[in-house]
Amino acid sequence: MPTSLTRPVAPEPYALLPPVPAFTLTSTDWVHGARIPDVHTNTPSGSNASPQLAWSGFPEQTAAFAVNVFDPDAPGVAGWWHWTALGLGPDVTSLDTDAGRPDGSGLPSGAYHLRGDDGVAGYVGAAPPPGDQVHRYYAVVHALDTADLGLTPDTPPGAASCALVFHTLARAVLMGTYQR
């Protein structure tokens, strides 16, 4: 008998954190609440290209930004980290499509990727199990009160997420969906 993936939908993950002001996050690649284009997936029709992201309206005292993509609907208790980029200076207000290349060449100087749950330091696209429920992918930009979180490229993304809670001045969220 095949394993059943039937389970409740996970709560919206950022609603579970201490509240902070919001700012604006847009993308020419993803539409909030809509299906993610295949090019941004880790599927046979995908290319693992991270989405273009641009942000504005963040607090004036922002010292740095962090970007991540998280799937709370992965069939496990901890969701799935698809991308975390740190070290983005306060003058960085956008990332181009495919900035999440594992070699780091798409990131601005001083920025770096953490290894996601796939073990790749860079963006790994949506790849929910075939036949599973619709998965939500939260692209999030955190405006930070410090340029140095004390983290390294070896920091696990879940640990980085916890560190971000203590340094986030404001947060911008864009959510795409994917199912196969």
ROSE-4610 file (N, C-alpha, C; in Angstrom, 1 decimal, always signed):
// ROSE-4610
residu = [M/M/M/P/P/P/T/T/T/S/S/S/L/L/L/T/T/T/R/R/R/P/P/P/V/V/V/A/A/A/P/P/P/E/E/E/P/P/P/Y/Y/Y/A/A/A/L/L/L/L/L/L/P/P/P/P/P/P/V/V/V/P/P/P/A/A/A/F/F/F/T/T/T/L/L/L/T/T/T/S/S/S/T/T/T/D/D/D/W/W/W/V/V/V/H/H/H/G/G/G/A/A/A/R/R/R/I/I/I/P/P/P/D/D/D/V/V/V/H/H/H/T/T/T/N/N/N/T/T/T/P/P/P/S/S/S/G/G/G/S/S/S/N/N/N/A/A/A/S/S/S/P/P/P/Q/Q/Q/L/L/L/A/A/A/W/W/W/S/S/S/G/G/G/F/F/F/P/P/P/E/E/E/Q/Q/Q/T/T/T/A/A/A/A/A/A/F/F/F/A/A/A/V/V/V/N/N/N/V/V/V/F/F/F/D/D/D/P/P/P/D/D/D/A/A/A/P/P/P/G/G/G/V/V/V/A/A/A/G/G/G/W/W/W/W/W/W/H/H/H/W/W/W/T/T/T/A/A/A/L/L/L/G/G/G/L/L/L/G/G/G/P/P/P/D/D/D/V/V/V/T/T/T/S/S/S/L/L/L/D/D/D/T/T/T/D/D/D/A/A/A/G/G/G/R/R/R/P/P/P/D/D/D/G/G/G/S/S/S/G/G/G/L/L/L/P/P/P/S/S/S/G/G/G/A/A/A/Y/Y/Y/H/H/H/L/L/L/R/R/R/G/G/G/D/D/D/D/D/D/G/G/G/V/V/V/A/A/A/G/G/G/Y/Y/Y/V/V/V/G/G/G/A/A/A/A/A/A/P/P/P/P/P/P/P/P/P/G/G/G/D/D/D/Q/Q/Q/V/V/V/H/H/H/R/R/R/Y/Y/Y/Y/Y/Y/A/A/A/V/V/V/V/V/V/H/H/H/A/A/A/L/L/L/D/D/D/T/T/T/A/A/A/D/D/D/L/L/L/G/G/G/L/L/L/T/T/T/P/P/P/D/D/D/T/T/T/P/P/P/P/P/P/G/G/G/A/A/A/A/A/A/S/S/S/C/C/C/A/A/A/L/L/L/V/V/V/F/F/F/H/H/H/T/T/T/L/L/L/A/A/A/R/R/R/A/A/A/V/V/V/L/L/L/M/M/M/G/G/G/T/T/T/Y/Y/Y/Q/Q/Q/R/R/R]
num = [1/1/1/2/2/2/3/3/3/4/4/4/5/5/5/6/6/6/7/7/7/8/8/8/9/9/9/10/10/10/11/11/11/12/12/12/13/13/13/14/14/14/15/15/15/16/16/16/17/17/17/18/18/18/19/19/19/20/20/20/21/21/21/22/22/22/23/23/23/24/24/24/25/25/25/26/26/26/27/27/27/28/28/28/29/29/29/30/30/30/31/31/31/32/32/32/33/33/33/34/34/34/35/35/35/36/36/36/37/37/37/38/38/38/39/39/39/40/40/40/41/41/41/42/42/42/43/43/43/44/44/44/45/45/45/46/46/46/47/47/47/48/48/48/49/49/49/50/50/50/51/51/51/52/52/52/53/53/53/54/54/54/55/55/55/56/56/56/57/57/57/58/58/58/59/59/59/60/60/60/61/61/61/62/62/62/63/63/63/64/64/64/65/65/65/66/66/66/67/67/67/68/68/68/69/69/69/70/70/70/71/71/71/72/72/72/73/73/73/74/74/74/75/75/75/76/76/76/77/77/77/78/78/78/79/79/79/80/80/80/81/81/81/82/82/82/83/83/83/84/84/84/85/85/85/86/86/86/87/87/87/88/88/88/89/89/89/90/90/90/91/91/91/92/92/92/93/93/93/94/94/94/95/95/95/96/96/96/97/97/97/98/98/98/99/99/99/100/100/100/101/101/101/102/102/102/103/103/103/104/104/104/105/105/105/106/106/106/107/107/107/108/108/108/109/109/109/110/110/110/111/111/111/112/112/112/113/113/113/114/114/114/115/115/115/116/116/116/117/117/117/118/118/118/119/119/119/120/120/120/121/121/121/122/122/122/123/123/123/124/124/124/125/125/125/126/126/126/127/127/127/128/128/128/129/129/129/130/130/130/131/131/131/132/132/132/133/133/133/134/134/134/135/135/135/136/136/136/137/137/137/138/138/138/139/139/139/140/140/140/141/141/141/142/142/142/143/143/143/144/144/144/145/145/145/146/146/146/147/147/147/148/148/148/149/149/149/150/150/150/151/151/151/152/152/152/153/153/153/154/154/154/155/155/155/156/156/156/157/157/157/158/158/158/159/159/159/160/160/160/161/161/161/162/162/162/163/163/163/164/164/164/165/165/165/166/166/166/167/167/167/168/168/168/169/169/169/170/170/170/171/171/171/172/172/172/173/173/173/174/174/174/175/175/175/176/176/176/177/177/177/178/178/178/179/179/179/180/180/180]
x = [+0.8/+0.0/+0.9/+0.7/+1.5/+1.3/+2.3/+2.2/+1.3/+0.4/-0.5/+0.1/+0.0/+0.5/-0.6/-1.8/-2.9/-2.6/-2.7/-2.4/-3.0/-3.1/-3.7/-2.7/-3.2/-2.4/-1.6/-0.4/+0.5/+0.0/+0.2/-0.2/+0.8/+0.3/+1.2/+2.4/+3.6/+4.7/+5.1/+5.0/+5.4/+4.4/+3.2/+2.2/+2.4/+3.3/+3.6/+4.8/+5.4/+6.6/+6.1/+6.9/+6.6/+6.3/+5.2/+4.9/+5.9/+6.1/+7.0/+6.3/+6.7/+6.0/+6.3/+5.5/+5.6/+6.2/+6.9/+7.2/+6.9/+7.2/+6.7/+7.8/+7.3/+8.2/+7.4/+8.1/+7.5/+8.4/+7.9/+8.6/+8.1/+9.0/+8.5/+8.3/+8.7/+8.6/+7.5/+7.2/+6.2/+5.1/+3.8/+2.7/+2.2/+2.0/+1.5/+0.3/+0.3/-0.8/-1.0/-0.2/-0.4/+0.7/+0.5/+1.4/+2.7/+3.8/+5.1/+5.4/+6.0/+6.4/+7.4/+7.3/+8.1/+9.6/+10.1/+11.5/+12.1/+11.2/+11.7/+11.5/+11.4/+11.2/+12.4/+12.4/+13.4/+12.7/+12.1/+11.4/+12.0/+11.6/+12.1/+11.9/+10.9/+10.6/+11.2/+11.9/+12.4/+13.9/+14.3/+15.7/+16.4/+15.6/+16.1/+16.6/+15.9/+16.2/+15.4/+16.2/+15.5/+14.7/+13.6/+12.8/+13.5/+13.2/+13.5/+12.7/+13.4/+12.8/+13.2/+12.3/+12.6/+11.8/+12.4/+11.7/+11.9/+10.9/+10.9/+10.1/+10.2/+9.4/+9.9/+11.1/+11.7/+12.1/+12.4/+12.8/+14.1/+14.2/+15.4/+16.6/+16.5/+17.6/+18.1/+17.5/+17.9/+19.4/+20.1/+21.6/+21.9/+21.0/+21.2/+19.9/+20.0/+18.8/+19.2/+18.2/+18.3/+17.1/+17.4/+16.3/+16.2/+15.0/+14.9/+13.6/+13.6/+12.4/+12.1/+10.9/+10.6/+9.2/+9.2/+7.9/+7.5/+6.4/+5.9/+5.1/+4.8/+3.9/+4.7/+6.0/+6.8/+6.3/+6.3/+5.8/+6.7/+6.9/+7.7/+7.3/+7.9/+7.5/+8.2/+9.2/+10.0/+9.9/+9.0/+9.0/+10.3/+10.6/+11.7/+12.3/+13.6/+14.3/+14.9/+14.4/+14.8/+16.0/+16.1/+17.1/+17.2/+18.4/+18.7/+20.0/+19.8/+20.9/+21.1/+22.3/+22.7/+23.8/+24.0/+25.1/+24.7/+23.4/+22.9/+22.9/+23.7/+23.8/+22.6/+22.5/+21.3/+21.0/+22.0/+21.8/+21.3/+21.2/+20.7/+19.2/+18.5/+17.0/+16.4/+17.2/+16.6/+17.6/+17.1/+18.0/+17.4/+18.2/+17.8/+17.4/+16.6/+16.3/+17.6/+17.6/+18.7/+19.9/+19.6/+20.7/+21.1/+20.2/+20.5/+21.4/+22.1/+23.0/+24.0/+24.2/+25.0/+26.4/+26.9/+28.3/+28.4/+27.3/+27.3/+27.5/+27.6/+27.9/+26.8/+25.6/+24.4/+24.2/+24.9/+24.7/+25.7/+25.2/+26.1/+27.4/+28.4/+29.6/+29.3/+29.9/+29.7/+28.6/+27.7/+26.5/+26.9/+26.2/+26.5/+25.2/+25.2/+24.1/+24.4/+23.4/+23.5/+23.0/+23.4/+23.0/+21.5/+20.7/+19.3/+19.1/+17.8/+17.5/+17.9/+18.2/+18.6/+20.2/+20.8/+22.3/+23.0/+22.3/+22.9/+23.0/+24.1/+24.3/+23.8/+22.6/+22.0/+20.5/+19.8/+18.4/+18.2/+17.2/+16.7/+15.2/+14.7/+13.3/+12.3/+11.0/+9.9/+9.9/+9.6/+9.6/+8.7/+7.5/+6.6/+6.5/+6.2/+6.0/+4.8/+4.9/+3.8/+2.5/+1.4/+0.2/-0.1/+0.9/+0.7/-0.2/-0.6/-1.4/-0.6/-1.3/-0.6/+0.4/+1.6/+2.6/+2.7/+3.0/+3.2/+4.6/+5.2/+6.6/+6.7/+7.2/+7.3/+8.6/+8.7/+9.9/+9.8/+10.8/+10.7/+12.0/+11.9/+13.0/+12.9/+13.9/+14.0/+14.9/+14.3/+15.1/+15.7/+17.1/+17.8/+18.4/+18.5/+19.1/+20.6/+21.2/+22.6/+23.1/+24.3/+24.9/+25.6/+25.8/+26.5/+25.7/+25.1/+24.3/+25.2/+26.5/+27.4/+27.2/+26.7/+26.5/+27.5/+27.7/+28.7/+27.9/+28.6/+28.0/+27.6/+28.2/+27.9/+26.7/+26.1/+25.0/+23.8/+23.1/+21.8/+20.8/+19.9/+18.9/+17.9/+17.6/+16.7/+17.3/+18.6/+19.3/+19.3/+19.6/+19.6/+18.2/+17.1/+15.8/+15.5/+16.0/+15.9/+16.6/+17.9/+18.7/+18.0/+17.3/+16.6/+15.5/+14.8/+13.8/+14.2/+15.5/+16.0/+16.5/+16.6/+17.2/+16.3/+15.1/+14.2/+13.5/+13.7/+13.0/+11.6/+11.6/+10.4/+10.6/+9.5/+9.5/+8.6/+9.0/+8.2/+8.0/+6.8/+6.5/+5.8/+6.2/+5.6/+5.4/+4.2/+4.0/+3.5/+4.2/+3.8/+3.4/+2.7/+2.3/+2.8/+2.8/+3.2/+2.6/+2.1/+1.7/+1.9/+2.2/+2.4/+1.8]
y = [-1.2/+0.0/+1.2/+2.2/+3.4/+4.3/+5.0/+6.0/+7.1/+7.4/+8.5/+9.8/+10.9/+12.2/+13.1/+12.5/+13.3/+13.8/+15.2/+15.8/+17.2/+17.9/+19.2/+20.2/+21.3/+22.4/+23.1/+23.2/+23.9/+25.4/+25.9/+27.3/+28.3/+29.5/+30.5/+30.7/+30.4/+30.4/+31.8/+32.8/+34.1/+34.7/+34.3/+34.7/+34.2/+33.2/+32.6/+33.3/+34.2/+34.9/+36.2/+36.8/+38.1/+39.1/+39.9/+40.8/+41.9/+42.3/+43.4/+44.1/+45.4/+46.1/+45.4/+45.6/+45.0/+46.1/+45.6/+46.5/+45.8/+46.4/+45.9/+45.0/+43.8/+42.9/+42.5/+42.7/+42.4/+41.5/+40.9/+40.1/+40.1/+40.1/+40.0/+38.6/+37.6/+36.2/+35.5/+35.9/+35.3/+36.3/+35.8/+36.6/+36.1/+37.0/+36.5/+35.7/+34.5/+33.6/+32.7/+32.9/+32.2/+31.1/+30.2/+29.1/+29.6/+29.1/+29.4/+28.9/+29.7/+29.2/+28.0/+27.1/+25.9/+26.2/+27.2/+27.6/+27.7/+28.0/+28.2/+27.0/+25.8/+24.6/+23.6/+22.6/+21.6/+20.3/+20.4/+19.4/+19.1/+18.1/+17.9/+19.0/+19.8/+21.0/+22.3/+22.2/+23.4/+23.6/+24.8/+25.2/+25.6/+25.5/+26.0/+27.5/+28.3/+29.7/+30.4/+31.1/+31.9/+33.0/+33.4/+34.5/+35.9/+36.8/+38.2/+38.7/+39.5/+40.1/+41.6/+42.4/+43.8/+44.3/+45.1/+45.6/+47.0/+47.6/+49.0/+49.3/+50.5/+50.8/+50.3/+49.8/+49.3/+50.4/+50.1/+51.1/+51.8/+53.1/+53.9/+53.4/+52.8/+52.4/+50.9/+50.4/+49.0/+49.0/+48.0/+47.8/+46.7/+45.8/+44.7/+44.1/+43.2/+42.3/+40.9/+40.0/+38.6/+38.2/+37.2/+36.7/+35.2/+34.7/+33.2/+32.8/+31.5/+30.9/+29.6/+29.5/+28.4/+27.8/+26.5/+25.7/+25.1/+25.6/+25.0/+23.8/+23.4/+22.3/+21.0/+21.0/+19.8/+18.7/+17.5/+16.4/+16.0/+16.9/+16.7/+17.7/+17.6/+18.6/+19.9/+20.1/+21.3/+22.1/+21.8/+22.4/+22.2/+23.0/+22.8/+24.2/+24.4/+25.6/+25.4/+26.3/+26.3/+27.3/+28.3/+29.3/+30.3/+30.6/+31.6/+32.4/+33.7/+34.5/+35.6/+35.7/+36.7/+37.6/+38.7/+39.6/+40.6/+40.8/+41.8/+43.2/+44.1/+45.4/+46.2/+47.3/+48.1/+48.9/+48.9/+49.5/+48.5/+47.2/+46.2/+46.2/+46.5/+46.5/+45.6/+44.8/+43.8/+42.7/+41.6/+40.5/+40.1/+39.8/+39.4/+38.0/+37.6/+36.2/+35.4/+34.3/+33.4/+33.9/+34.9/+35.3/+34.2/+33.2/+32.2/+31.0/+31.3/+30.3/+29.8/+28.5/+27.9/+28.5/+28.9/+29.4/+30.8/+31.4/+32.7/+33.9/+33.6/+34.7/+35.7/+35.3/+36.2/+37.1/+36.9/+37.8/+39.0/+40.0/+41.2/+40.9/+41.7/+41.5/+41.4/+40.5/+40.3/+39.5/+39.1/+38.3/+36.8/+35.9/+34.5/+33.7/+32.4/+31.5/+30.6/+30.1/+29.0/+27.7/+26.6/+25.3/+25.1/+24.9/+24.6/+23.1/+22.7/+21.4/+20.3/+20.8/+19.9/+19.7/+20.5/+20.4/+21.3/+22.1/+23.0/+24.4/+25.1/+26.5/+27.3/+27.7/+28.4/+28.0/+28.6/+28.3/+27.0/+26.2/+25.0/+25.1/+25.0/+25.3/+24.3/+24.7/+23.9/+22.5/+21.5/+20.1/+19.3/+19.6/+18.8/+17.4/+16.5/+15.1/+15.1/+14.3/+14.2/+13.7/+14.4/+14.0/+14.6/+15.3/+15.9/+17.2/+17.7/+18.9/+20.1/+21.2/+22.4/+22.9/+23.2/+23.7/+25.2/+25.9/+27.3/+27.6/+28.5/+28.9/+30.4/+30.6/+32.0/+32.6/+33.6/+34.3/+35.5/+35.7/+36.7/+37.5/+38.8/+39.7/+40.2/+40.1/+40.6/+41.9/+43.0/+44.2/+44.0/+44.1/+43.8/+45.0/+44.9/+46.0/+45.9/+44.9/+44.7/+44.1/+44.4/+43.8/+42.5/+42.2/+41.0/+40.2/+39.1/+38.3/+37.2/+37.2/+36.2/+34.9/+34.8/+33.5/+33.3/+32.0/+31.7/+30.9/+30.7/+29.9/+28.4/+28.0/+26.7/+26.6/+27.8/+27.8/+27.2/+26.3/+25.7/+26.8/+26.7/+27.7/+27.8/+26.8/+26.9/+27.7/+27.5/+28.3/+29.8/+30.0/+31.4/+32.0/+31.3/+31.8/+32.2/+31.4/+31.8/+33.1/+33.2/+34.4/+35.6/+35.5/+36.6/+37.1/+36.3/+36.8/+37.9/+37.8/+38.8/+40.1/+40.1/+41.2/+41.8/+41.3/+41.8/+43.0/+44.1/+45.4/+45.3/+44.7/+44.6/+43.5/+43.0/+41.8/+42.0/+41.6/+41.6/+40.1/+39.8/+38.4/+38.3/+37.4/+37.1/+35.6/+35.1/+33.6/+33.1/+32.1/+31.4/+30.0/+29.3/+28.0/+27.0/+25.7/+24.7/+23.4/+22.6/+21.3/+20.5/+19.2/+18.4/+17.0]
z = [+0.0/+0.0/+0.0/-0.9/-0.9/+0.3/+0.6/+1.8/+1.4/+2.4/+2.2/+2.6/+1.8/+2.1/+2.6/+2.9/+3.4/+4.8/+4.9/+6.2/+6.1/+7.3/+7.3/+6.6/+6.1/+5.6/+6.7/+6.5/+7.5/+7.7/+8.9/+9.0/+8.2/+8.0/+7.3/+8.3/+7.8/+8.8/+9.4/+8.6/+9.1/+10.0/+10.0/+11.0/+12.4/+12.5/+13.8/+14.5/+13.8/+14.3/+15.0/+15.9/+16.4/+15.3/+15.4/+14.3/+14.1/+12.9/+12.5/+11.4/+11.1/+10.0/+8.7/+7.7/+6.4/+5.4/+4.4/+3.3/+2.0/+0.8/-0.5/-1.1/-1.6/-2.3/-3.6/-4.8/-6.1/-6.8/-7.9/-8.8/-10.2/-11.1/-12.5/-12.9/-12.0/-12.3/-11.6/-10.3/-9.5/-9.3/-9.3/-8.9/-7.6/-6.6/-5.3/-5.4/-4.8/-4.7/-6.0/-7.0/-8.3/-8.4/-9.4/-9.6/-10.1/-9.6/-9.9/-11.3/-12.2/-13.5/-13.4/-14.3/-14.3/-14.2/-14.9/-14.9/-13.5/-12.5/-11.1/-10.3/-10.9/-10.2/-10.4/-9.5/-9.6/-10.1/-11.3/-11.9/-13.3/-14.0/-15.3/-16.3/-16.1/-16.9/-16.3/-15.2/-14.5/-14.8/-14.3/-14.5/-13.1/-12.0/-10.7/-10.8/-11.5/-11.6/-10.5/-9.6/-8.6/-9.2/-8.5/-9.1/-9.0/-9.9/-9.8/-8.6/-7.7/-6.6/-6.5/-6.1/-5.8/-4.6/-3.8/-2.6/-2.3/-1.6/-1.3/-0.1/+0.5/+1.6/+3.0/+3.0/+4.3/+5.2/+6.5/+7.4/+7.0/+7.2/+6.9/+7.6/+8.8/+9.6/+9.2/+8.1/+7.7/+7.5/+8.1/+7.9/+6.9/+6.6/+5.7/+5.4/+4.4/+4.1/+4.0/+4.3/+4.1/+3.3/+2.4/+1.5/+1.7/+1.8/+1.8/+1.0/+0.7/+0.1/+0.9/+1.5/+2.4/+2.0/+2.0/+1.8/+3.1/+3.7/+4.9/+4.7/+3.4/+3.1/+2.7/+2.9/+2.6/+3.6/+3.2/+4.1/+5.2/+6.1/+7.3/+8.3/+9.5/+10.5/+10.4/+9.6/+9.6/+8.3/+7.4/+6.1/+5.3/+4.3/+3.5/+3.1/+3.3/+2.9/+1.6/+0.6/-0.8/-1.1/-0.3/-0.5/+0.6/+1.0/+2.0/+1.5/+1.3/+0.9/+2.0/+2.5/+3.5/+3.0/+3.8/+3.5/+2.4/+2.2/+1.2/+1.9/+1.4/+2.0/+1.9/+2.6/+2.7/+1.3/+0.4/-0.9/-1.9/-1.5/-2.5/-2.3/-3.4/-3.3/-4.4/-5.0/-5.9/-6.2/-6.7/-7.2/-8.5/-9.5/-10.8/-10.8/-11.8/-12.1/-12.1/-11.4/-11.4/-10.6/-9.7/-8.7/-7.8/-7.6/-6.7/-7.2/-8.3/-8.8/-7.8/-7.7/-6.6/-6.6/-7.7/-7.7/-7.1/-6.7/-6.1/-7.0/-8.3/-9.3/-9.5/-9.1/-9.3/-8.1/-7.0/-5.8/-5.9/-5.2/-5.1/-4.2/-4.4/-3.6/-2.1/-1.4/+0.0/+0.4/-0.5/-0.2/-0.4/+0.3/+0.2/+0.5/+0.0/+0.2/+1.3/+2.0/+2.9/+2.2/+2.7/+2.1/+2.5/+1.5/+1.8/+2.2/+2.3/+2.7/+1.7/+0.4/-0.6/-0.5/+0.4/+0.5/-0.5/-1.2/-2.2/-1.6/-1.8/-1.4/-2.6/-2.6/-3.7/-3.8/-4.7/-4.9/-5.5/-4.9/-5.5/-5.5/-6.7/-7.0/-6.4/-6.6/-6.1/-6.7/-5.8/-6.3/-5.3/-5.2/-4.3/-4.8/-3.9/-4.4/-5.3/-6.4/-7.4/-6.6/-6.9/-6.3/-4.9/-4.4/-3.1/-3.2/-2.1/-2.0/-2.6/-2.9/-3.4/-2.3/-2.7/-1.8/-2.0/-0.9/-0.9/-0.7/-1.5/-1.5/-1.1/+0.1/+0.6/+0.3/-0.6/-0.9/+0.1/+0.9/+2.0/+2.0/+2.2/+2.4/+3.8/+4.6/+5.9/+6.0/+6.4/+6.7/+8.1/+8.2/+9.4/+10.1/+11.4/+12.2/+12.3/+11.7/+11.7/+10.4/+10.0/+8.8/+9.2/+10.4/+10.9/+11.8/+11.3/+12.2/+12.9/+12.6/+13.3/+12.6/+11.4/+10.8/+9.7/+9.3/+8.3/+7.2/+6.0/+5.0/+5.4/+6.6/+7.1/+8.0/+8.3/+9.2/+8.6/+9.2/+8.7/+8.5/+7.5/+7.2/+8.4/+9.1/+10.2/+11.3/+11.6/+12.6/+12.2/+10.9/+10.4/+10.6/+10.3/+10.4/+11.9/+12.8/+14.2/+14.5/+14.0/+14.3/+13.7/+12.5/+11.9/+12.7/+13.5/+14.4/+15.3/+15.8/+16.7/+16.1/+14.8/+14.1/+12.9/+12.8/+11.7/+12.1/+11.4/+11.6/+10.9/+9.7/+8.9/+7.9/+7.4/+6.5/+5.3/+4.2/+2.9/+2.5/+2.1/+1.7/+0.4/-0.4/-1.7/-1.7/-2.0/-1.9/-3.3/-3.8/-5.0/-4.6/-5.5/-5.3/-6.4/-6.1/-7.1/-6.7/-7.6/-7.4/-8.7/-8.6/-9.8/-9.5]
